[in-house]
Amino acid sequence: MKPKKLTTGLSLEDLVHDLLIHLKEDPEREGLLKTPSRVAKSLHYLTKGYSESIKTIVNGALFTEEYKEMVIVKDIDFVSTCEHHLLPFYGKAHVAYIPNGKIIGLSKIPRIVDMFARRLQVQERMTRQIADTLMDILKPDGVAVVVEGRHMCMMIRGVEKQHSSATTSTMLGVFQDNIKTRTEFLTLISNKLG
């Protein structure tokens, strides 16, 4: 679906200024004078994933290697923004793949997670996007992604459950087809080092 065009000529700063008025605040108050500018910059940063590309992130860091065992990058911190309430959700992503002749530079996996996290998101879609992207660029035997998130929309409004979390997973290739491989991955991401 194509994004709709802006219906007003207002800038993001102007919209935040008007939002403050709608919230019964005085945007001319000393503490709020620069708030529209700060919020606009913050929103641009929190959604910078829209302007990033996989090609730029990977930047040629794909290497031929005959390694056939599981590669896991776990405990990848992320912060995203819930598209339903524009409130943050945050947590950890755990990503694995089984190479089929190609490996990727390890630092690229957290960068891919960040690219999708820095968009208006739902956790379920973000999990799938990470997995599908790795499957597409590496053509591995399989990809597994588990994301654990805490959602402010559940913690500070609505049901107000501060200790709740959500876990989503996407298993592709051998992680979907082979229970032993899936179990190994889930065991490894649950183990803590030393």
JODAJO-V59868 format. One record per backbone hydrogen bond with DSSP energy under -1.0 kcal/mol. CO is the residue of the C=O (numbers start at 1). NH is the residue of the N-H. Records with the same first field share a line. If there is no record, write none. Layout:
# JODAJO-V59868
CO=NH + NH
This chain:
# JODAJO-V59868
11=15
12=16
13=17
14=18
15=19
16=20
17=21
18=22
19=23
20=25
21=24
26=29
29=32
34=38
35=39
36=40
37=41
38=42
39=43
40=44
41=45
42=46
43=47
45=48
47=50
48=51
53=57
54=58
55=59
58=61
60=62
61=105
63=103
71=97
73=95
76=93
78=91
80=89
81=121
82=86
87=82
88=152
89=80
90=150
91=78
92=148
93=76
94=146
95=73
96=144
97=71
98=141
101=65
103=63
105=108
106=109
107=111
108=112
109=113
110=114
111=115
112=116
113=117
114=118
117=119
118=49
119=81
121=83
122=126
123=127
124=128
125=129
126=130
127=131
128=132
129=133
130=134
131=135
132=136
133=137
134=138
135=139
141=174
142=98
143=172
144=96
145=170
146=94
147=168
148=92
149=166
150=90
151=154 + 155
152=156
154=161
157=160
161=164
166=149
168=147
170=145
172=143 + 175
173=176 + 177
174=178
178=182
179=183
180=184
181=185
182=186
183=187
184=188
185=189
187=191
